[in-house]
Amino acid sequence: MRSTSTGSYIKHVVIIVQENHSFDNLFATFPGADGTTHGYMFGGRRIKLEESNLYSPLLMPNSHQAFVYDYDGGKMDGFSQVYVDSELCPKCAYQYVNPAQIQPYWDMAKQYVLGDHMYPTESSGSFTGHQDLIRGDTAINDRESLIDFPSHGPWGCDAPPGTTTPLLKKGNPNVDSNGPFPCLTYPTLRDLLDAKQISWKYYTPSLDDGGLAGAYWDAFDAISAVRYGSEWGTNVVTTPPYEKTIFKDIKAGSLAAVSWVIPDGVNSDHAGFGKTDTGPSWVASVVNAIGHSQYWNSTAIVIVWDDWGGWYDHVPPPQLDYAGLGIRVPMIVVSPYAKANYVSHTQYEFGSILKFVEGVWGLGSLGTSDKRSTSIVDVFDFTQKPRKFVTIEAKYSKSFFERQPPSNEPVDTN
């Protein structure tokens, strides 16, 4: 009789974090998913979404204020009201990516699991999104949460003196720009993992900004106990080859139990990096490295986008508290135990990923959004034999990324 304990099967969780795409923007036409090729402009005018390239020059606003406009009280028609690159562009957000340009994502979704109701825990951009993926929220007390991004980079303890982080306050729709310095003392998943002596690692590119040791963007750079502790530079990879170290760790048999993988900016799917289409191949290269390694039969890979990037999505996010949920993003789960060709319509948020990790190792709860959220455990079928890995075909190979020089650009600045 097979065990019902998740930890009997999953020994490694790898969380790959891509940038700034809504669900409809990447999976509008995916069979069986809650996507659409039409949208509504402010006032109710119905328009057709335009098929577009993955490499977009548009830097779409994704602040909390942009969310308020886009959401428009649940009408999801305010995307036409947001400015883009200082010019009013009413139809810019109403696009979906040509599936041929993101074929690795679609192939993984078809073979494994696509979640079509995953929401960022908070209604803002990348700073809170990445904090939510290590913490579950950015609440600093029971009525205030960090929102948007710090006034100067790096976004963490390495920020220059005088840097502030905006606050969203319960009962007040306006953002207070005079929040705290972004060097935080709240607990993260790292604390629960360390307490149980479960290994973890955070792979991220770094920007050498005037000799600063910390990355321009690094979720754990904002966590004081990590930034100024012994885990900085060991658990948090801060020296070249940055995020590529995961290939070496897989090959060497030293993959941590829990890994976060943050790509170089040019591989992140983020708009504004020029005509770069390497993001899907980058993700495929990490998945393939795990799939062809000793770790395949014991690993769950979760691929998620940190925020909607300003792109149109037609599903109103449930508002569970004053800070969120944010606008829907895709989630792909790849594992030998993942259900086959399965679209999960379960409502998830970023805390759902943390809750799954907590369940695998019996870590207890952070008491943030992980407490209320539904674990992603329902996308697995542990009664099935582990499936044989099939290579994810991609335009660019792993060796391409191993040779690729770092861009020395932050993954995101909004």
N, C-alpha and C positions, 0 to 999 in steps of 0.2 A: 504494500500500500504506500502510495507516494505521500510525502509530508505536505501539509498545508501551509507550512511556514515559508514566507517569501525568502527569508534569509537562507533557507536550505538550497535555493537555486541561484539567487543573485548575490554575488560577492563583490561586484564592482558596478558603480553607477557613474557614467560619464555624461556631463551636462554641457552641450555645445551651444553657445549663445551667439546668434547672429543678430543683425541690426535692422530695425526700422521698416517693417513691412506688416501690413494688415493681412488678415486671412484672405479676404476677397482679392487683394492685390496679387497674391501668389497662387491661390487655389480657387479662383472664381468658377472654373468649369470642371473641377475635379468630380468624377462620377460618385454620386451618393452623398456628397458633402453639401453643407448649407452655404453655398456660394451663389453669386449672382453676377450677371453681366450688365445690369442696369442699376442706376442709382437715382437719388432725388436731390435736386438743388434746393437752395433756400426758397421757401414759398411753395414747394411741392411739385415743381416741374420734373418730370421723369426723363432721364437721358440715358443713352447707351454708354457703357464704359468702353474706353478705347484700349485696344491691345497695344502694349508698349514693350520696350526693351527693359531688361533688368538694369542695365547701366544707364541710370537717369541722371541728368545734370541738375534736376530739381532738388532743392533742399526744403522739404516740406516742414512747416512748423509743427512741433509736437510737444509744446509746453502744456501746462495745465490749462491756461487760457485758451489755447488752440483746441484742447479737448472739449472745453465748455462750448465753444462755437460749433465744433463738429457734432457733438452729441445733441445739442439743441433740445434739451428736455426729453430725449428719447426719440425724437423725430429722425435723427441721423441724416439731416439735410443741410447742416451748416458748413460742410466742407467747401462750399462755393464762396464762403464769406471770409476765408483766411488768406492773408497775403503770402505770396511766394516771391522771394528775392526782391522785395520792395515793390513789386508790381501786382496789381490785382489780376489774378488769373483764375477765373471762376470754375474752369473745368480741369485744372491741372491735377487735382487729387483723384479724378474719376478715371482711373486706369487700372488695368490688370496685366501682369507680365505674361508674355508669350510662353506657354508651357515648354516649348522646345528649348528655351534658354535656361530653364531650371529643371531639365530632365532628371538629374540625379535626385532632386527632392521628390519629384513625382514617382520615380521608380521605387524609392524607399517607402513612400506612402502606400504605393500599390502592393508592395511585398509585405509590409508590416502594418503599422498603425498611424493613422492621421487623426489628430484631435481637432475638431472644428468648433469647439466652444472653450478654448483656452483664453483667459484674460489676464493681462498684467494686473497685479494686485492694486496698483495705484494709477491714477489718471494723469500720467505725466510721461516724461521721456526716459532716457537711458540711465541717468544717475539713480533714480529711484528703482527703475527696472532691475538693474544689476544688484542693488542693495536687497531688493525683494528676493532675489535668487540665492542670497546667502543668509538672509535674515527673516523674510516673510512680510515685513513692512518697514517703515522708517519713522514710526512713532517714537517721540522722545518723552512723551507723557500721555495721559489718557485723553488729551484734547488737542494735541499739536503733533503734526508730522512734517518731516522734511519733504519738499516738493521741488520740481524743476531741477536746477543744477547750481552748484556753487558759483559765486560771482567771478572767481578766478580759478585757473587750473594750475597745477594738478588738482583734481577733485578729491582731496583727502588731506591727510596730515601734512603733506608736503606743499600745500597751498601757501601762498605768501601771507604774511600777517595782514589782518584786516579783511580777509575773505569771509564772506557770509553765505549762508545757505537759506534760501527762502523757506517759509513756513506756511502750511495750510492749517487753519484753526477750525475746530469744530464749531459749526453755527455761523461761520463767517466765510462768504464765498470769495473774498478777496485774498490774494497772496501777499503775505508780509515778507518783504525782501530783506529784512534785517534779522534773519535767524542766526543760528550759532555757527562758529567755525567748524568746518567739516572733518573733525577728528573725533570720532565717536566712541562711546564706552558701552553701548548696548551689546548684549550677547548675540552671537550668530550661530549658525550650524557648526561652525568650527568648535565652539565651546562644548557642544554635545558630543561631537566626534572625539575631541581630546579627552573628555571625561571617561569615555569607554575605550580609549587607546585605539581608535579606528583611524587609519591613515587617510590623509587628504592632500590634494595638491591643486593649486590654482595657476593655470598656464595663461600668460597674457603678454602681449607686446608691451614694450616700454618706450617712452620718448625721453631722450636725454636732453632735458630742458635746463641749460645753464648748470649742468652738473648735478641736478637733483637725482637722488637715488630712486625715488618713487616714480611710478608711471603717471602720465597725464591722466589716464583713466585706469583705475584698478580698484575693484570693489573693496579689497582688503587694505588698500592704502588709506581708506577712511576709517579703519578700525584700529584704534590706538594700541590695543594689546597685541595685535599682529604686526603693525608697522614698526613698533619699537620693541618687539620681542624676538626670540630666537627663530621663529618660524618664517620671518622675513628673509627671503633669499634662499630658503630651503623648500618649505611648503608653498610659498609664493615665489614663482620663478621670475626673477627680475634682471637676469643677465642673458645676453645672446646665447643660443638662438631663440630665446623667448618661448612662444607657444609651440615651436617646432620640437621642443624637447619631448613632447608627448610621443613622437615617433621613436625616439631613443629609449624612452622608458618602457614602451610596449615591447620593443625588440629585446631589451635587457631583462625583461621579466620583473620590472619594478613599478608597474602601474599601481597607483594608490587605490584604496577602496572607493573613495569619492573624488572625482576630478571635475573641475570647471575648465572649459577650454574656450578662450576668447581669441578670435583671430586678429591678425594684422588688419588695419583699416581697409586695405585694398581687397581683402578677401572676405569682408564682412557683410556684403550686400548693401552697404550704406550708400545712399545717393551722394553725388557730388565728388566722387573719386575719379572722375573721368570714365572712359570707356572700358571699365573693368568688368569682366563676367566670370571671375574666378571663384566667387563664393560657393556655388554649388559643388564645384570640384574639390575645393578645400575641405568641405564637410565630408564629401565622399572619400577623400584620402584618409581622413581620421577613422571613418567607419570601416573602410577596407583594411586598414592596418590592424584594427581590433578583430575584424572578422576572420582574418587569416592568421591570427595569433592564438596562443594558449588561453587567452582570456574570453574567447567568443562564447563558450558554453556557460559562462557565469556572469555575463555583463548585460546591463540595460543601458542603452544610449538614448538620451533625451535631447532632441534638437528643438530649440525654441528661439523666437525672435523677441528682443527685449521690449519693443514697443511698436506701435502701429505706424510710426514714421510720418503721420499726417495723411496717409493714403485712405481712400474711401473704404468703408465697411458698412454693411447694411444692418447688422444685428446690434440692437441697443444693449450695451453692457449693463447687467444688473448693478444697481447702486447699493452696495452693502454697507457702506459707511461714508463719512464725509470725504474720504480720500479716493474712493474707487468702488467698483472695478474700472479699469481702463478699457480702451477699445481693443477688440479681439485680435489675436495673433495666431499663427499656426503653431502646432506642436506635432513632431514626428517622433515615434518611439520605435527603435530598432533593437531587437533582442531575439535570441533563439526561442524565447518563450512568448514573444509578442504574438497576438492574434494575427492571422493572415488576412491581408487585403481588407482591413477593418477600419471603418470610420467611427470613431467614438463621438457621440453627441453629448456626453456627460459634461456638465459645467465644471471646469477647472479654473484655477488661478495659480499664480506662481507658488503660492503656499502648498499647492497640491503636490508639487515636485518635492518640496522639503518634507512633506508628510510621508511620502513614499520612502524617502531615504531614512527617515526616523523609524518607519515600520520595519525596514529591512534589518536594521541593527538594534532595534529596541531601545532607541535613544531617549525616549520621552519626548516632550513637546517644548518648543520655544515659547508657546503661548501667544504667538502672533497670528497671522492669517493661516498658519498650518493647523491651528486648532479648529477653525470653522470649515476649512476646505475639504473637498473630497479627494482622497489619494488617487493617483493614476494607476493604482494596482489593478483596477478592473480591465486594463487593456492587455493583461497577460493571461495566458492559459497554462498553468503549471501542471496540468494533466497530460499535456502533449510532450512528446520527446523533443529535445532541443533540435531545432531545425539546422540543417547544413547551410553554411553561409554561401551566398552567391554574390560574386563581385558586383559592386555598383559601378556601372560604366560612367566615365566622366571625360570631359574634354581635356582636362589637365591632370597629369599624373602626380603621384606622391613625390617623385624625384623632382618634378617642376617646383614644388613648394619647398623641398629641401634645399634647392639651389636659389630660391627666390630671396633677394636681399630685403631686409626690412624697409618699409616705407618711411619709418620714423615719423609717422603721422598718428595722432590719437585716433582710437577706434571711433570716437564720437565726441562732439563738443556740444550736443544739445539732446 
